[in-house]
C-alpha cells in the first residue's frame, strides 16, 4: 500500500447536486492527506462527470445519460451493475457507497476484508418498485451506515 489509503467512493448517481459536490470536496481534501480516491458512479450525467473533472477526478460510470430515470442506480439494486463493480473494487482498502443502489451493489462484490461504509442523504424510497428485502440483505454486509438529512429513516431497513 505504500502508506496511502485507496478509497473507492461510489455514488448511485453523479449529477450536479449538493451531496455529490460534498463527496467531491471531501475526496479532494482527503487527497492532501494521502488518501487516493477512485470515483465511480452507477448513473451519471455529462454535467456530473464535468463537475467531477473540475474537482480533479476522472469518474468512471456504469451508465451515462442526460436524464436520470426513476429506476436509477441511486434507488435500484442492479446485478449487472454489481458485476461491473467487482474488478473496480478489488484493489480498494476502503469502499464508501452513497445511496442504496450503490451500497447494495458494493455489498455484492466488495472483498470480505475491505470495510464497506454506506451513506444515505434522504429517506429510502423505491420509485421503481419496492427493494426493502434487497436493502435489508445488503445491510448485513455494511460495516458502518451514515445517514444524514431531515427525512432519513433507515431503522426499518438496517437490522442485524
C-alpha positions as CSV (number, residue, x, y, z in Angstrom):
1,X,0.0,0.0,0.0
2,X,3.0,2.3,0.5
3,X,1.4,4.4,3.2
4,X,-1.5,5.6,1.0
5,X,-5.1,4.6,1.6
6,X,-7.0,3.5,-1.6
7,X,-10.6,4.7,-1.2
8,X,-13.2,3.9,-3.7
9,X,-16.1,6.3,-3.5
10,X,-19.2,5.0,-5.3
11,X,-22.2,7.3,-6.0
12,X,-25.5,5.9,-7.1
13,X,-25.9,9.0,-9.2
14,X,-23.3,11.5,-10.3
15,X,-25.1,14.7,-11.2
16,X,-24.7,18.3,-10.1
17,X,-26.0,18.4,-6.6
18,X,-25.2,19.1,-3.0
19,X,-24.5,15.5,-1.9
20,X,-22.3,14.9,-4.9
21,X,-20.4,18.2,-4.5
22,X,-19.9,17.4,-0.9
23,X,-18.4,14.0,-1.7
24,X,-16.1,15.5,-4.3
25,X,-14.9,18.2,-1.9
26,X,-14.3,15.7,0.8
27,X,-12.3,13.5,-1.6
28,X,-10.2,16.5,-2.7
29,X,-9.4,17.4,0.9
30,X,-8.5,13.8,1.8
31,X,-6.1,13.7,-1.2
32,X,-3.9,16.2,0.7
33,X,-3.7,13.6,3.5
34,X,-2.6,10.8,1.3
35,X,-6.0,9.2,0.6
36,X,-6.2,8.3,-3.1
37,X,-9.8,8.3,-4.2
38,X,-11.2,6.4,-7.2
39,X,-14.6,7.9,-8.1
40,X,-17.3,5.5,-9.5
41,X,-20.9,6.1,-10.3
42,X,-23.9,4.0,-11.2
43,X,-25.7,6.6,-13.3
44,X,-24.0,9.8,-14.3
45,X,-25.0,12.8,-16.4
46,X,-22.4,14.6,-18.6
47,X,-22.8,17.6,-16.2
48,X,-22.0,15.3,-13.2
49,X,-18.9,14.0,-15.0
50,X,-17.8,17.5,-15.8
51,X,-18.3,18.5,-12.1
52,X,-16.1,15.6,-11.0
53,X,-13.4,16.6,-13.6
54,X,-13.5,20.2,-12.3
55,X,-12.8,18.8,-8.8
56,X,-9.9,16.8,-10.2
57,X,-11.5,13.3,-10.5
58,X,-11.9,11.3,-13.7
59,X,-15.1,9.4,-12.7
60,X,-15.9,6.0,-14.2
61,X,-19.7,5.5,-14.7
62,X,-21.7,2.4,-15.4
63,X,-24.3,4.4,-17.4
64,X,-24.2,7.9,-18.7
65,X,-27.3,9.8,-19.9
66,X,-28.7,13.3,-20.0
67,X,-31.6,12.4,-17.7
68,X,-31.6,10.3,-14.5
69,X,-34.6,7.9,-14.5
70,X,-36.8,6.9,-11.6
71,X,-35.2,3.4,-11.9
72,X,-31.7,4.9,-11.4
73,X,-29.0,3.1,-9.5
74,X,-29.4,5.6,-6.7
75,X,-32.5,3.6,-5.6
76,X,-32.4,0.4,-7.6
77,X,-30.4,-2.8,-6.9
78,X,-29.0,-4.0,-10.3
79,X,-27.0,-7.2,-10.5
80,X,-25.2,-6.2,-13.8
81,X,-24.0,-3.0,-12.0
82,X,-22.6,-5.1,-9.2
83,X,-20.8,-7.3,-11.7
84,X,-19.3,-4.2,-13.4
85,X,-18.1,-3.0,-10.0
86,X,-16.3,-6.2,-9.0
87,X,-13.0,-5.6,-10.7
88,X,-13.1,-1.9,-9.8
89,X,-13.4,-2.7,-6.1
90,X,-10.7,-5.4,-5.9
91,X,-7.8,-3.1,-5.0
92,X,-9.7,-0.9,-2.5
93,X,-8.6,-0.5,1.1
94,X,-12.0,1.1,1.9
95,X,-15.2,1.5,0.0
96,X,-17.8,4.2,0.6
97,X,-21.1,3.8,-1.3
98,X,-23.6,6.6,-1.3
99,X,-27.4,5.7,-1.7
100,X,-29.0,2.3,-1.5
101,X,-28.4,1.2,-5.1
102,X,-24.7,1.9,-4.7
103,X,-24.2,0.2,-1.4
104,X,-26.4,-2.7,-2.4
105,X,-24.1,-3.3,-5.4
106,X,-20.9,-2.9,-3.4
107,X,-22.2,-5.3,-0.8
108,X,-22.5,-8.0,-3.5
109,X,-18.8,-7.7,-4.6
110,X,-16.6,-5.9,-2.2
111,X,-13.9,-8.2,-0.8
112,X,-14.6,-9.6,2.7
113,X,-11.6,-7.9,4.2
114,X,-12.5,-4.5,2.9
115,X,-14.6,-2.3,5.1
116,X,-17.9,-1.0,3.4
117,X,-19.3,2.3,4.5
118,X,-22.8,3.2,3.3
119,X,-24.5,6.5,3.4
120,X,-28.0,7.9,2.6
121,X,-28.9,11.5,2.4
122,X,-32.7,11.1,2.2
123,X,-35.2,8.6,3.4
124,X,-35.0,5.3,1.4
125,X,-37.6,5.4,-1.3
126,X,-38.4,3.0,-4.1
127,X,-39.7,5.0,-7.1
128,X,-39.1,2.0,-9.4
129,X,-40.5,-0.7,-7.1
130,X,-40.0,-1.9,-3.5
131,X,-36.5,-3.1,-2.8
132,X,-36.7,-3.4,1.0
133,X,-35.8,-7.1,1.1
134,X,-32.6,-6.5,-1.0
135,X,-31.6,-3.5,1.1
136,X,-32.0,-5.5,4.3
137,X,-29.9,-8.3,3.0
138,X,-27.2,-6.0,1.7
139,X,-27.2,-4.0,5.0
140,X,-25.8,-7.1,6.7
141,X,-22.5,-6.6,4.8
142,X,-22.3,-2.9,5.6
143,X,-19.7,-2.1,8.3
144,X,-20.8,1.5,9.0
145,X,-24.0,3.3,8.0
146,X,-24.0,7.1,7.9
147,X,-27.4,8.8,7.4
148,X,-27.9,12.5,7.1
149,X,-30.7,14.8,6.1
150,X,-34.0,15.8,7.6
151,X,-36.0,12.9,6.2
152,X,-33.7,9.9,6.9
153,X,-35.3,6.8,8.2
154,X,-33.3,3.6,7.9
155,X,-34.0,1.9,11.2
156,X,-36.7,-0.3,9.5
157,X,-34.1,-1.5,6.9
158,X,-30.9,-1.8,8.8
159,X,-31.5,-4.8,11.1
160,X,-28.9,-7.3,12.3
